[in-house]
Amino acid sequence: MINSNPFSFAKASDYSDEEINKLWIDISDNFVEAVIEPTLRKSKFILGGKGTGKTHLLRHYSYNATKLRNSNLTGLAIVNQHQSLGVFLRANALDASRFISLNDIDTSKWQQLFGVHLELKLAEDLLSILIDIEKTTPNVKFNNHDFIKLLSTYVLNEDEFSSLIDLNSVKNWIHQQLKAIDNAINAYAFTKSLDIIPPFSLGTFSIKIKNAIDIWHPSFKNIPLLYLIDEIENFYTESQQEIINTLIRYSSGSVTFRISGRLYALKTYSTIGKGEENREDVEFKKTYLDDILQEVSNYKDFAYSFVKERLVYEKIIDSNDFNLSNCFEKVNKNNHYEQFIDYLNFKSEKDLMFINNFIETLKEIPNIIEPNDVEELLNILTNDFSIILKKHNILRFAKEYKSNESYLVTANKIKNDCTLFIKDPRDPSIKSYRDSYSSWRKDLIAQLNKESSKPMIYAGLDTFIEMSSGNPRNLLSILGASYDLARFKNIDFINGEPLSIEDQSKAVLDSARFIFEQDSNFGRPSDLARDAVKNICKLLRVARFALNIPEVSPLLISFSDEELTKQSKETLQSALNYSFIFEIKNGRPNRNNLKINRKFSLNPMISPIYGLPISKRGDIGLPSNVVNAIFDFNRFKEFETLLKNYTTKWNQPFTKDESSLAHSDLFNF
């Protein structure tokens, strides 16, 4: 194995344009165009969680990256072929914290200066592109004279600007203005006076420069100018984001912005001076990358290509024909998980915890299950069946038990179905049993896994891809942790034996803890969101490891938000903003009225910390008092009491009379 980890993730902003192109994999045909929408005559915010590829998308669409993909073409030919001119700018290049006013008197000045500085930075990068186009397109006449003449009408010192002779001199002029602003900011630290006159009015230079470009060469008249601004959250204050909103308001259909940011990035839609707000779908459009990526039908194919491309780039494998899935040992599902259950290494079937717990649960209710029938009932459900079928039969009994039917009759029906299932799983007469086993087997295996001394197993490349939820960075995190662990143990799982399920699971757990506990620290809002999500995880864990599991693969919750406290709503939004949870857009119909409850999924990347599933199946409906106890830190103490109630409910399915229970601590998960 090579020493450097091919899956280590650096910020996309740290990659060169060449690396952006080399490592780029299209998710689907025209995916980039569908997100960027270059011909859209309004600006667009592209929002997404960390690692969803926002920076990659913007940089991939920039002129500089496009040029490297078309090195045989002239600059003008590239623009004509691409039918847009993309100017990429990282928001943190402005060092926006320098423009925060220290008093209320100069707030407007600092805001205006920040706006002018932003326009100059955009224009500087644009001029670099125009210079490159002119340089790489010989034998074509560009009208520098009229370009400068028209541009001079947008600045205060028109005569001085008119004396400029070419594009390089225009770029030098821009550089001088930027330097003057830097000097004024530095002097302010000593003089407490902001002594500078901006060279133009806000919203004129970077927007109207498109008119000059159209004169510079007629090819540009039908070419949209796209300002690609990355990481808008680095414009820290509302006043700074008002500048962006104002430029969006000033921009014409041929000059628009594509602005990326985290889910929590946008602080305001107001224009300068707390002016009129920009309206979604009127002045701007919003796209959420997380939603798009989670719904991409061929994300699995993309993920395979994405990973292989990195291995080829690092010269670890020779070609994309390499079978990547063979690098990871998989859980063998054959013969009812016989091999995997052997791996779990139970000493004796008599010592199986789930058997003993079931016996104790039955003994709790002597007025329902005759004590003398407990052993017979257990034998009917478990004798001569494999361990996972024993467990499935007990679950079936918990779900099919009816007070108006003999429990021994119910148990014998389950036994007969199980016997037929073993003989012929496709027997149409046992469809219900077959479907039940197919639905619950992963949860049952997880319960057995927990009962053993082995770590909770998360293994196989397809598992990692599903866990990543459409986020390439999440996938890299898991693979990177796997590679580091293998390298430490001197295992070459790429070109040698596959990585064991146990080593994979250790790597997955390390990755989950990094994502949840270290990579998402943004102060009090993220801390409160993390605590709330821990409550969700505790609830889902109780559900998954209960005797009567309430839902298949419990990873979802649903509820009405009408009675949530203000704090609950804020923490819920923070949990969404930091991608701890995802909202399922279609919601869940409320059984008691015609309204749609909101539905949320835990981010599967967090699942390994709590032994939870990664697939999204059934959702657990929650009343408002439970939801407030989960999300409102003022009510966290109530949550523990409510959780105990759920523990009892899901582990004693044979009676609702809690006062009749002889034990209350059988199932402490």
Buried (B, 14 or more C-beta within 10 A) or exposed (E): BEEEBBBEBEEBBEBEBEBBBBBBBEBEEEBBEEBBBBEBEBBBBBBBBBBBBBBBBBBBBBBBBBBEBEEEBBBBBBBBEBEBBBBBBBBBBBEBEBBBBEEEEBBEBBBBBBBBBBBBBBBBBBBBBBBBBBEBBEEBEBBBEEBBBBBBEBBEEEEEBBEBEBBBBBBEBBEEBBEBBEEBBEBBEEEEEBEBEBBBBBBBBBBBBBBBBBBBBEBBEEBBBBBBBBBBBBBBBBBBBBBBBBBBBBBEEBBBBBBBBBBBBBBBBBBBEEEEBBEEEEBBBEBBBBBBBBEBEEBEBBBBBBBBBBBBEEEBBEEEEBEBEEBBBBBBBEEBBBEBBEBBEBEEEEEBEBBEBBBBBBEBBEEBBEEEBBEEBBEBBBEEBBBBBBBBBBBBBBBBBEEEEEBBEBBBBBBBBBEBBBEEEEEEEBEEBBEBBEBBBBBBBBBBBBBBEBBBBBBBBBBBBBBBBBBBBBBBBBBBBBBBBBBEEEBBBBEEEBBBBBBBBBBBBBBBBBBBEEBBEBEEBBBBBBBBBBBBBBBBBBBBBBBBBBBBBBBBBBBBEEEBBEBBBBBBBBBBBBBBBBBBEEBBEBEEEEEEBBBBBBBBBBBBBBBBBBBBBBBBBBEBEBBBBBBBBEBBEBBEEBBBEBBBBBBBBBBEEEEEBEEBEBBEB
